[in-house]
């Protein structure tokens, strides 16, 4: 019995039309990356398991796709009762491999180092709408500087990308120092990561869900009540973000929590710089969200999260933040960096739902040469070369079949023009150009005239 063709759950095939749309997203993002001075980089699909583990938190580590040892090495591990049957894994994100690359190549890198990377990542997640097990990330990071101007630049970069894509978005920012200050305020500084992990799920599970998670984690009921009160105050409609920030700043000041105040100062600087840099540009909603956490353990400063302000997808489509010592894990201390990551697959879904893809994405054939037989085909090959050299996408139908079938091919593929070259056209050195959907042939013209017509045509 033949095997039924299928692909693993959480993965997708992309046909030609989908690929043109995806390339439109990638090229748009890449152009902006380059415009801001970022350089391209690629790293292997797989990394050593020890490179990835311990960098994403307990939940993140569970989603790493591990690769089994192979051959005799696997046999020895099984026979020896080893708990570790894997030594390598598919990369979970692009940031940790980037940090590994920086450490390995530190003597050749000119710091601050600005790189961008557009590659797939893999997560052993439960597939659902907007969540895939294989997906692309488009990252931009700058490492080797503590300047908050890098954060400001990344926010402006985010704005420009989504402006170019024609998508309205909402950007939320916060600071991990503020969250650390909150943990100190609640008296659970040694359990900051657990608080952050719970807060990161606020939008997904609500206030009650966060409270339940903290209770299950064994937090004191009084602490849980404090955190619940804090969240409810922030999400309540009766108070403004400015009022909440002022209230929290005063609490930090009273309790002498310097790290929290430092986080607030950094946020004030970013807001002020953005106000100056973005004056005169189209409106861009930036919200200071004191409950924004971002689940990854390595963030230490400003954190970002972008969601579409249109369409039904509620998940993040871009995010990132500051990490002060991610390279320290690999032996290079005090190398601060900050970066963002665009989720291309989710952006694709939003653009498709909101009908924001351009009608013409390029890359498709503009002219089809009809095939009337061997002699005509040989003649058309010469003309085809001239058309292609002029930068016009063109092709020759491979078989000398009936003309209606060739027209049907052009129609289904969306080719706007068909070049008809029979015996008469060959003798006269011309081409009869037919515009699909026009119902009639155009006049005879030279190949040079065809090139001018198609180059100036709004059809392509």
JOQUI-V27476 format. One record per helix or strand of 2 or more residues. SS is the DSSP state (h for helix, s for strand). FROM is the first residue (numbers start at 0). LEN is the number of residues. If there is no record, write none. Layout:
BEGIN
SS,FROM,LEN
SS,FROM,LEN
END
This chain:
BEGIN
h,15,20
s,38,2
s,45,3
h,48,4
h,56,6
s,65,3
h,70,9
s,85,5
h,94,10
s,112,10
s,133,10
h,148,17
s,168,7
h,175,10
h,188,11
h,201,15
h,220,15
h,240,15
h,257,20
s,284,4
s,301,7
s,315,8
h,326,4
s,336,7
h,343,10
s,366,3
h,373,16
s,393,3
h,402,11
s,416,4
h,422,6
s,430,5
s,440,5
h,446,10
END
